[in-house]
Amino acid sequence: MSAHRVYSVVVFIILASLDNVAIGLVPPLYSPISRALGVGEGALGVVTAVSYLVTAVAAVAWAYAGDRTDRKPVLMAGTLIWAAGTGATVLAGGYWGFLAAQLFAAIGLGAVGSVGFSVVSDLITPRRRGLVMSLWGLSQGVGTLAGVLVASQLGGKDWRTPFYVLAGLGVVAGVAYFTTADIRRGQSEPDLAAVFAAGEEYEHRISRADLPRILARRTNVWLILQGLTAQAAFGSLVWLPRLFQAKAEAQGYDEQAAIQIGGVLATLFQLGGVLSIVGGLIGDRWQRRDPGGRAKVAAIGILAGVPLYVALFFAPLTLPPPSGRSAAALVLGSLFTSPGLAGAFGLALVALAFTSANSPNWFALIADVNPPEHRGTVYSMGNLVNGVGRSAGNGLVGAVFAALARSFPPPANLAIGLAAFQVFFLPTGVMYWLASRTAPRDIADVHALLRARAADDVEAHAKGVSSNRTPSAGSGP
């Protein structure tokens, strides 16, 4: 891969990370923002939930545009829109202004994931999709962690500071798109190699008539629907910093210190997401032997993580008395002196290792069962359902916490509510298992389609070259 192309991939990965930083900024700051705006924390949970939904709906339109046209301008426009919305958030004088700014940012955020996925899928051969998609997904997970960390550490004194910082980074990233390489659609497909060898391009583009064909692939249906239940559970997990904050406050820490401790703990406990690389590698190996292998890896990972998450929520997080140390020093030091904290860390690592196998294999399966011109749109359709599930999980869990608080004061209400929402992972595992049954046929159909198109394109190219060839000297009519 050329240096310019490597640089381009790095830019795409950084942008995928930054948009998740933006998504993760608000939840760790629910308490100071709600106080500044004069509303309850539940109202901010609604902002987060609606923002998820708007991002997902906008992604469908962005992805369809990217599957029909040049993708670079689409990505640039989306990036600058979310940067502007993030910057406008700090100017909000009240709840409705805050909501409007967040929703404007959400519109732009929809472009980065959906169109970026289409671009990255064109850089990866089928044999390595799980591995590279794990890095793509990991960049988004790192972005979410960075959002929690940036918000909790920079926003403890003034909640607006993280939004200023991220808005500036978004503008820089948008400008960086000007210097990235153009990635040819379908260039990683072995079935299309003859097309590019002949000097041609893969010219097929999505149209509205393709939408019924997309849904006729049964694997697409399972891949899209699984997000409704999976993200209801994952969406509830944005409250993890709030759970840890409440546990710190119960041990005598003031709000500012507790917010910082909650952010560090949530970041530290989600490091198991790095092991999504293992899930991607296992998916690649299993897929070579069994065309349903990726879906089976995702099903096993999702179901195995449920009991570990439940144990994590109720694990004791014993901290030393407040001493003026930084949150990071206090938490890291306590890992070696508090068995409860060390045990919770171990639970979190293993739970995330299992459930993070979902992400790279989901990405890779979308690329496996769809031709290049459909991938961004299918990803965005799945992301739309993901957004509905995540929005429901994030919004409803706030109401559940409030209801439980009548009988169980914090942090017990938070732990019980989060544990209850893990039941949504169960139907997710079932749907992945069903996808493992339909994927082999859908993958074979896509390979046959691309080979037929390549043969037609190469034949048309050969005829065009022949008809345009100048007669050699001395040849007669």
ZATOR-586888 format. One line per 5 residues: number of its first residue (from 1); for each residue x, y, z of C-alpha. Coordinates in nm, 4 decimals. Example, Ala and Ser with C-alpha at 12.3 -4.5 7.8 and 13.67 -1.06 7.14 Angstrom:
// ZATOR-586888
1	1.2300/-0.4500/0.7800  1.3670/-0.1060/0.7140
***
This chain:
// ZATOR-586888
1	0.0000/0.0000/0.0000  0.1394/0.3415/-0.0958  0.2260/0.6018/0.1668  -0.0551/0.8262/0.0392  -0.3066/0.5464/0.0787
6	-0.1805/0.4619/0.4273  -0.2178/0.8290/0.5187  -0.5728/0.8235/0.3817  -0.6649/0.5194/0.5886  -0.5244/0.6886/0.9002
11	-0.7391/0.9967/0.8327  -1.0527/0.7831/0.7906  -0.9821/0.5961/1.1145  -0.9163/0.9172/1.3085  -1.2417/1.0652/1.1795
16	-1.4313/0.7512/1.2796  -1.2800/0.7958/1.6254  -1.3571/1.1677/1.6525  -1.7252/1.1333/1.5716  -1.7565/0.8871/1.8598
21	-1.5751/1.1309/2.0863  -1.8536/1.3767/2.0033  -2.1192/1.1168/2.0822  -1.9592/1.0366/2.4174  -1.9185/1.3919/2.5499
26	-2.2576/1.4555/2.7084  -2.3348/1.1528/2.9353  -2.0399/1.1965/3.1765  -2.1467/1.5597/3.2271  -2.5172/1.5037/3.2874
31	-2.5122/1.6474/3.6403  -2.3305/1.9815/3.5745  -2.5072/2.0400/3.2407  -2.8497/1.9674/3.3898  -2.7772/2.2107/3.6720
36	-2.6558/2.4810/3.4311  -2.9620/2.4412/3.2077  -3.2072/2.4061/3.4944  -3.3422/2.0650/3.3918  -3.3292/1.7129/3.5323
41	-3.0698/1.4567/3.4236  -3.3454/1.2564/3.2566  -3.4042/1.5469/3.0160  -3.0410/1.5215/2.9048  -3.0867/1.1475/2.8621
46	-3.3617/1.2368/2.6147  -3.1182/1.4653/2.4260  -2.8684/1.1807/2.3963  -3.1367/0.9356/2.2906  -3.2847/1.1652/2.0256
51	-2.9356/1.2532/1.8985  -2.8614/0.8833/1.8452  -3.1821/0.8511/1.6456  -3.1180/1.1620/1.4324  -2.7646/1.0438/1.3582
56	-2.8969/0.7075/1.2449  -3.1702/0.8556/1.0214  -2.9285/1.1048/0.8649  -2.6799/0.8236/0.7991  -2.9236/0.6548/0.5594
61	-2.9416/0.9652/0.3408  -2.5647/1.0259/0.3607  -2.4885/0.6612/0.2760  -2.7245/0.6521/-0.0212  -2.5591/0.9683/-0.1546
66	-2.2158/0.8129/-0.0998  -2.3154/0.4923/-0.2821  -2.4283/0.6970/-0.5830  -2.1643/0.9703/-0.6033  -1.8113/1.0728/-0.5064
71	-1.7710/0.9906/-0.1387  -1.5019/1.2412/-0.0387  -1.7200/1.5585/-0.0572  -1.9934/1.3783/0.1365  -1.7510/1.2963/0.4178
76	-1.6126/1.6504/0.4275  -1.9590/1.8064/0.4479  -2.0710/1.5744/0.7273  -1.7574/1.6395/0.9319  -1.7890/2.0173/0.9138
81	-2.1577/1.9989/1.0092  -2.0959/1.7990/1.3273  -1.8035/2.0265/1.4189  -2.0294/2.3322/1.3820  -2.3021/2.1736/1.5942
86	-2.0538/2.0777/1.8648  -1.9225/2.4338/1.8723  -2.2753/2.5764/1.8884  -2.3514/2.3609/2.1936  -2.1426/2.5862/2.4183
91	-2.3475/2.8897/2.3109  -2.6764/2.7347/2.4219  -2.8540/2.9606/2.6686  -3.1101/2.7007/2.7692  -3.2314/2.3463/2.7233
96	-3.3915/2.3951/2.3814  -3.0852/2.5687/2.2390  -2.8692/2.2844/2.3728  -3.1018/2.0293/2.2112  -3.0988/2.2111/1.8747
101	-2.7183/2.2313/1.8668  -2.6797/1.8633/1.9535  -2.9292/1.7594/1.6856  -2.7494/1.9693/1.4221  -2.4241/1.7966/1.5162
106	-2.6034/1.4614/1.4991  -2.6970/1.5231/1.1343  -2.3310/1.5560/1.0384  -2.2241/1.2605/1.2521  -2.4387/1.0344/1.0361
111	-2.2044/1.0775/0.7394  -1.8781/0.9692/0.8978  -1.9654/0.6146/0.9977  -2.1826/0.5127/0.7020  -1.9810/0.6611/0.4155
116	-1.6504/0.5892/0.5892  -1.7484/0.2232/0.6198  -1.8088/0.2037/0.2450  -1.4644/0.3510/0.1769  -1.2804/0.1279/0.4217
121	-1.4536/-0.1870/0.2917  -1.3041/-0.1104/-0.0503  -0.9540/-0.1307/0.0983  -0.9869/-0.4792/0.2504  -0.9725/-0.8215/0.0870
126	-1.2347/-1.0716/0.2074  -0.9709/-1.2868/0.3853  -0.8739/-1.0025/0.6203  -1.2065/-0.8247/0.6669  -1.2533/-0.9321/1.0272
131	-0.9077/-0.8131/1.1321  -0.9174/-0.4759/0.9596  -1.2793/-0.4129/1.0504  -1.1845/-0.4802/1.4121  -0.9401/-0.1894/1.3839
136	-1.2131/0.0240/1.2263  -1.4541/-0.0684/1.5047  -1.1811/-0.0285/1.7653  -1.1196/0.3268/1.6497  -1.4845/0.4010/1.7192
141	-1.4652/0.2332/2.0585  -1.1518/0.4301/2.1415  -1.3400/0.7426/2.0369  -1.6222/0.6637/2.2765  -1.3730/0.6052/2.5580
146	-1.1910/0.9248/2.4689  -1.5207/1.1127/2.4785  -1.5859/0.9868/2.8319  -1.2306/1.0678/2.9396  -1.2163/1.4119/2.7757
151	-1.5569/1.5088/2.9129  -1.4879/1.3913/3.2672  -1.1366/1.5364/3.2916  -1.1828/1.8666/3.1059  -1.5458/1.9264/3.1985
156	-1.5264/1.8890/3.5761  -1.4822/2.2648/3.6290  -1.6537/2.3947/3.3150  -1.8666/2.1564/3.1095  -1.8199/2.3702/2.7956
161	-1.4432/2.3142/2.7639  -1.4578/1.9670/2.5983  -1.7000/2.0972/2.3346  -1.4647/2.3829/2.2408  -1.1751/2.1387/2.2018
166	-1.3653/1.8875/1.9910  -1.5172/2.1479/1.7608  -1.1667/2.2685/1.6741  -1.0456/1.9151/1.6083  -1.3457/1.8527/1.3822
171	-1.2581/2.1503/1.1632  -0.8968/2.0304/1.1344  -1.0151/1.6806/1.0408  -1.2537/1.8145/0.7769  -0.9711/2.0053/0.6131
176	-0.7535/1.6901/0.6200  -0.9939/1.5226/0.3771  -0.8639/1.7505/0.1007  -0.5350/1.5592/0.0926  -0.6641/1.2008/0.1082
181	-0.6425/0.9599/-0.1852  -0.9493/0.8604/-0.3865  -1.0405/0.4996/-0.3086  -1.1873/0.3129/-0.6062  -1.5159/0.1394/-0.5405
186	-1.4770/-0.2399/-0.5309  -1.0994/-0.2334/-0.5679  -1.0396/-0.5025/-0.3010  -1.2693/-0.7649/-0.4559  -1.0820/-1.0585/-0.6185
191	-1.3857/-1.1151/-0.8412  -1.3360/-0.7670/-0.9919  -0.9575/-0.7844/-1.0342  -0.9853/-0.8311/-1.4103  -1.1870/-0.5088/-1.4404
196	-0.9165/-0.2963/-1.2785  -0.6393/-0.4858/-1.4595  -0.8050/-0.3823/-1.7865  -0.7878/-0.0169/-1.6786  -1.1605/0.0086/-1.6177
201	-1.3617/0.1130/-1.3143  -1.6461/-0.0632/-1.1389  -1.9277/0.1654/-1.2470  -2.2320/0.0053/-1.0846  -2.4195/0.2381/-0.8481
206	-2.7156/0.1918/-0.6195  -3.0663/0.2922/-0.7285  -3.4045/0.2874/-0.5595  -3.4873/-0.0313/-0.7502  -3.2082/-0.2062/-0.5551
211	-3.3739/-0.1638/-0.2155  -3.6036/-0.4694/-0.2473  -3.3002/-0.6751/-0.3560  -3.1109/-0.5662/-0.0463  -3.3882/-0.6867/0.1833
216	-3.4306/-1.0075/-0.0187  -3.0898/-1.1180/0.1140  -3.2037/-1.2836/0.4350  -2.8688/-1.2282/0.6081  -2.9170/-0.8522/0.5694
221	-3.2471/-0.8777/0.7535  -3.0883/-1.0523/1.0533  -2.7862/-0.8189/1.0537  -3.0127/-0.5149/1.0530  -3.2664/-0.6387/1.3088
226	-3.0108/-0.7615/1.5637  -2.9144/-0.4007/1.6332  -3.2579/-0.3232/1.7769  -3.2035/-0.5447/2.0789  -2.8231/-0.5321/2.0953
231	-2.8154/-0.1548/2.1061  -3.0897/-0.1364/2.3661  -2.8382/-0.3104/2.5925  -2.5323/-0.1238/2.4634  -2.7205/0.2077/2.4795
236	-2.7821/0.1612/2.8493  -2.4061/0.1298/2.9047  -2.3502/0.5020/2.8418  -2.4694/0.5362/3.2017  -2.1687/0.3432/3.3328
241	-1.9805/0.6642/3.4263  -2.2915/0.7743/3.6185  -2.3028/0.4399/3.8057  -1.9379/0.4706/3.9034  -1.9874/0.8367/3.9954
246	-2.2707/0.7370/4.2297  -2.0548/0.4659/4.3881  -1.7781/0.7215/4.4489  -2.0241/0.9748/4.5960  -2.1571/0.7024/4.8289
251	-1.8021/0.6730/4.9660  -1.7749/1.0432/5.0468  -1.6373/1.2037/4.7298  -1.7788/1.5384/4.6148  -1.9470/1.5674/4.2755
256	-1.6486/1.7026/4.0802  -1.4107/1.4345/4.2094  -1.6766/1.1652/4.1637  -1.7335/1.2677/3.7998  -1.3611/1.2377/3.7325
261	-1.3390/0.9025/3.9091  -1.6433/0.7745/3.7192  -1.4901/0.8788/3.3883  -1.1558/0.7124/3.4629  -1.3240/0.3913/3.5803
266	-1.5544/0.3751/3.2756  -1.2582/0.4306/3.0443  -1.0409/0.1752/3.2211  -1.3143/-0.0871/3.2389  -1.3864/-0.0626/2.8661
271	-1.0299/-0.1442/2.7623  -1.1482/-0.4973/2.6930  -1.2862/-0.3601/2.3685  -0.9283/-0.3741/2.2375  -0.9755/-0.7506/2.2235
276	-1.2217/-0.7037/1.9369  -0.9095/-0.7694/1.7265  -0.9138/-1.1253/1.8594  -1.2806/-1.1577/1.7693  -1.2045/-1.0352/1.4177
281	-0.9174/-1.2789/1.3745  -1.1270/-1.5715/1.4980  -1.4053/-1.4662/1.2623  -1.1622/-1.4588/0.9665  -1.0314/-1.8071/1.0452
286	-1.3723/-1.9606/1.1066  -1.5125/-1.7968/0.7929  -1.2505/-1.9662/0.5747  -1.3803/-2.3056/0.6873  -1.7480/-2.2172/0.7276
291	-1.9266/-1.9311/0.5423  -2.1437/-1.8859/0.8516  -1.8424/-1.8607/1.0833  -1.8437/-1.4871/1.1457  -2.2067/-1.4895/1.2600
296	-2.1397/-1.7816/1.4947  -1.8486/-1.5974/1.6567  -2.0714/-1.2920/1.7136  -2.3544/-1.5055/1.8601  -2.1250/-1.6810/2.1068
301	-1.9581/-1.3553/2.2146  -2.2839/-1.1687/2.2776  -2.4414/-1.4455/2.4862  -2.1264/-1.5160/2.6889  -2.0932/-1.1519/2.7963
306	-2.4351/-1.1210/2.9668  -2.3608/-1.2789/3.3088  -2.0273/-1.0987/3.3276  -2.1897/-0.7562/3.2789  -2.4458/-0.8281/3.5493
311	-2.1695/-0.9245/3.7924  -1.9770/-0.6069/3.7036  -2.2660/-0.3746/3.7906  -2.2943/-0.5169/4.1426  -1.9219/-0.5576/4.2065
316	-1.7962/-0.3500/4.5049  -1.5695/-0.0626/4.4030  -1.3948/0.0129/4.7308  -1.1965/0.3368/4.7083  -0.9620/0.4969/4.9653
321	-1.0874/0.8041/5.1548  -1.0686/1.1342/4.9604  -0.7097/1.2578/4.9705  -0.6705/1.5221/4.7016  -0.4958/1.2863/4.4579
326	-0.5920/1.2993/4.0904  -0.8683/1.0645/3.9809  -0.6326/0.8685/3.7549  -0.3713/0.8197/4.0295  -0.6352/0.7209/4.2824
331	-0.8032/0.4639/4.0572  -0.4833/0.3123/3.9196  -0.3352/0.2867/4.2665  -0.6505/0.1229/4.4027  -0.6357/-0.1489/4.1367
336	-0.3462/-0.3002/4.3308  -0.4876/-0.2500/4.6809  -0.8631/-0.3107/4.6421  -0.9586/-0.6720/4.5551  -1.3114/-0.5587/4.4682
341	-1.1858/-0.3016/4.2188  -0.9359/-0.5464/4.0678  -1.2073/-0.8109/4.0342  -1.4433/-0.5653/3.8667  -1.1672/-0.4708/3.6247
346	-1.1185/-0.8373/3.5342  -1.4932/-0.8848/3.4820  -1.5062/-0.5791/3.2571  -1.2123/-0.6957/3.0435  -1.3601/-1.0399/2.9814
351	-1.7157/-0.9101/2.9266  -1.5963/-0.6551/2.6708  -1.3717/-0.9129/2.5047  -1.6749/-1.1345/2.4415  -1.9271/-0.8717/2.3312
356	-1.6760/-0.6769/2.1207  -1.6545/-0.9773/1.8864  -1.9899/-0.8544/1.7591  -1.8563/-0.5390/1.5942  -1.5853/-0.6598/1.3485
361	-1.7879/-0.9600/1.2396  -2.0980/-0.7477/1.1811  -1.8951/-0.5073/0.9663  -1.7308/-0.7901/0.7740  -2.0578/-0.9765/0.7142
366	-2.2185/-0.6670/0.5617  -1.9289/-0.6473/0.3165  -1.9416/-1.0234/0.2506  -2.3103/-1.0464/0.1601  -2.3445/-0.7239/-0.0420
371	-2.1860/-0.5873/-0.3618  -1.9753/-0.2692/-0.3216  -2.2487/-0.0269/-0.4281  -2.4846/-0.1494/-0.1555  -2.2539/-0.1627/0.1466
376	-2.2795/0.1938/0.2730  -2.6579/0.1876/0.2468  -2.6935/-0.1501/0.4198  -2.4567/-0.0338/0.6939  -2.6651/0.2807/0.7408
381	-2.9902/0.0809/0.7498  -2.8382/-0.1353/1.0210  -2.7132/0.1764/1.1942  -3.0640/0.3253/1.1796  -3.2043/0.0248/1.3631
386	-2.9012/0.0422/1.5951  -2.9881/0.4045/1.6623  -3.3474/0.3192/1.7463  -3.2299/0.0480/1.9852  -2.9583/0.2655/2.1372
391	-3.2003/0.5554/2.1728  -3.4552/0.3323/2.3444  -3.1939/0.1814/2.5727  -3.0469/0.5170/2.6690  -3.3816/0.6915/2.7119
396	-3.5766/0.4154/2.8862  -3.3019/0.3247/3.1275  -3.3162/0.6793/3.2676  -3.6859/0.6338/3.3425  -3.6136/0.2930/3.4952
401	-3.3476/0.4458/3.7203  -3.5925/0.7122/3.8375  -3.8614/0.4537/3.9125  -3.6196/0.2260/4.0971  -3.4843/0.5184/4.3017
406	-3.8129/0.5246/4.4966  -3.7163/0.1934/4.6553  -3.3416/0.1709/4.5925  -3.1225/0.4812/4.6422  -2.8172/0.5333/4.4173
411	-2.6069/0.3463/4.3267  -2.8362/0.0428/4.3773  -3.1036/0.1732/4.1378  -2.8398/0.2244/3.8668  -2.6938/-0.1251/3.9079
416	-3.0349/-0.2952/3.9056  -3.1520/-0.0990/3.6010  -2.8383/-0.1721/3.3993  -2.8554/-0.5414/3.4880  -3.2173/-0.5631/3.3725
421	-3.1291/-0.4194/3.0315  -2.8798/-0.6968/2.9580  -3.1719/-0.9286/2.8772  -3.1859/-0.7574/2.5363  -2.8641/-0.9349/2.4384
426	-3.0442/-1.2713/2.4338  -3.2507/-1.2193/2.1135  -2.9408/-1.0621/1.9561  -2.7517/-1.3877/1.9936  -3.0421/-1.5792/1.8389
431	-3.0504/-1.3505/1.5348  -2.6775/-1.3942/1.4763  -2.7271/-1.7695/1.4856  -3.0005/-1.7380/1.2219  -2.7637/-1.5241/1.0119
436	-2.5080/-1.8050/1.0248  -2.7634/-2.0258/0.8460  -2.8385/-1.7806/0.5616  -2.4934/-1.6245/0.5047  -2.3406/-1.9079/0.2925
441	-2.5995/-1.8755/0.0156  -2.5962/-1.4938/0.0161  -2.2154/-1.4843/-0.0047  -2.2145/-1.7294/-0.2958  -2.4758/-1.5193/-0.4779
446	-2.2655/-1.2018/-0.4426  -1.9524/-1.3748/-0.5748  -2.1491/-1.5014/-0.8758  -2.2912/-1.1542/-0.9420  -1.9502/-0.9822/-0.9298
451	-1.7863/-1.2450/-1.1524  -2.0639/-1.2041/-1.4116  -2.0316/-0.8256/-1.4056  -1.6539/-0.8448/-1.4350  -1.6788/-1.0754/-1.7374
456	-1.9268/-0.8384/-1.9050  -1.7137/-0.5308/-1.8317  -1.3913/-0.6920/-1.9561  -1.5658/-0.8123/-2.2722  -1.7078/-0.4646/-2.3341
461	-1.3623/-0.3148/-2.2777  -1.2033/-0.5595/-2.5235  -1.4625/-0.4774/-2.7890  -1.4110/-0.1062/-2.7322  -1.0347/-0.1383/-2.7712
466	-1.0793/-0.3479/-3.0844  -1.3220/-0.1064/-3.2483  -1.0992/0.1934/-3.1704  -0.7739/0.0319/-3.2890  -0.6060/0.2182/-3.5803
471	-0.5344/-0.0073/-3.8821  -0.1638/-0.0887/-3.9187  0.0445/0.0363/-4.2140  -0.0124/-0.1529/-4.5370  -0.3405/-0.3053/-4.4323
476	-0.6163/-0.2793/-4.6845  -0.9854/-0.2119/-4.6460
***
